[in-house]
Amino acid sequence: MRRTEPEDHGPVRYGPPPPPDGLPVLPELADVLARAAPRAYGEPVGGGPELLDAARGYEERRGTPAGPGRAVAAPGAPALLLALTAALGGDVLVPRPCAAWWAPYARLLGRPVFHVATPAECGGVPDPYALLETVRRVRAEGGDPRLLVLSVADDPTATVAPPEVLHEAVEAAAGEGLHLVSDETWRDTLHAPHDTVLVSPAEMLPGQVTVVTDLAGALLPGGWPAAVARLPASAVGDDLHARVLDVLTALDARVAAPVAAAAAYALTEPAPVTARVTATVRLHARVAHALHATVVAAGALALPPRAGRHLYADLGPLREALAARGVADAQDLEDLLTTRLGMPAPGGHRFGDDLGALRVRLSTGPLLGATDAERAECLTSPTPLELPQVQRALVLLRSVLDDLRDDAQRWEPPR
């Protein structure tokens, strides 16, 4: 992973991609894409009728219907967020930490990005009082905050915002006249869907929320870029739709025709796709909870994972042991764990967190094995945590963290 220029470690301009599932492509998806490969014509900017109809049906089944002219498609969520940021104008507010890809696109447009603290129980949404104070301060300094990006099922923290926490944040944002972009990429990856209540901000504030979903979260392989947005059913949505299409047209940001065909198929949620999503979520949930248990047993901190394929770990309690290994900040911690574990362990600073905080995002995908055959075996096994490749990965992680815990305990002063 590329290091930045000095000034401590320098500003982090780009972060790691969302964690992939690491699994072989679903054969039915591959077949749809292959059948569409001979198409000589391109998908229209903003998406063709088949893709947009499928996107509207997908949103309607989740309680946020998108009428005609209210759905837009693009080659990945970053293109949509870039277009939305350009269309809305003004300064951008995001939680701290947040998905690594949110801030770079605002900076690319020359828009200031302001991070807002999150509540103790979850990430992805701002603390309402911190949000109000940040808006007040930005305006007092001559800024123009207009856009808040948030996520109810969060990367990097793997948490799901409780409805009451989300409601307070949405209410505060609405009171300040902010437009909300709700990144719902991970909403279909809830580890315990029957025990977790996920509410979209678009259900609370339908006229002021745009929903963005990157299909790589649950439905498509990460290498097939496609995302959809549901725009508000309001005059604001009308204007936003036209402006977003203008930006996407200027960028020629269109979904490749074969990928669009696969995306339309996946968005209709046929039986093979839903079965794969269910199996994939179940697998990553098991591994994520084993990862959480290992991290906590070593004396580190982490909120229990509720969605996605990752865990956000705080190794602050092991700071003294890490300092003895030359680790003073999140970049040092990233370097150490990436080397020792043989897998990416991006530091929290890549998600807008404080450089001095010893936090990292650990992903479950690399724990499933080194080959397609090993990863496919994990998907079909009733006991994936007992497979040799998963056992080896967890034992290595436990060994690395236990070394740090043991060092920390040796250096504790006698009581």
Secondary structure, DSSP 8 states (H G I E B T S, - for coil): -----SSTT-----------------HHHHHHHHHHTT--S---TT--HHHHHHHHHHHHTTT----TT-EEEESSHHHHHHHHHHHH-SEEEEEES--TTHHHHHHHTT--EEEEE--TT-SSS--HHHHHHHHHHHHHTT--EEEEEE-SB-TTT--B--HHHHHHHHHHHHHTT-EEEEE-TTGGGBSSTTT-----HHHH-TTSEEEEEEGGGTTS-TTS--EEEE--SSHHHHHHHHHHHHHHHHHT----HHHHHHHHHHHT--HHHHHHHHHHHHHHHHHHHHHHHHHHHTT-B-----BSSEEEEE-GGGHHHHHTTT--SHHHHHHHHHHHHTS---BGGGGT--TTS-EEEEESGGGG-SSHHHHHHHHH-S-GGGSHHHHHHHHHHHHHHHHHHHHHHHTS---
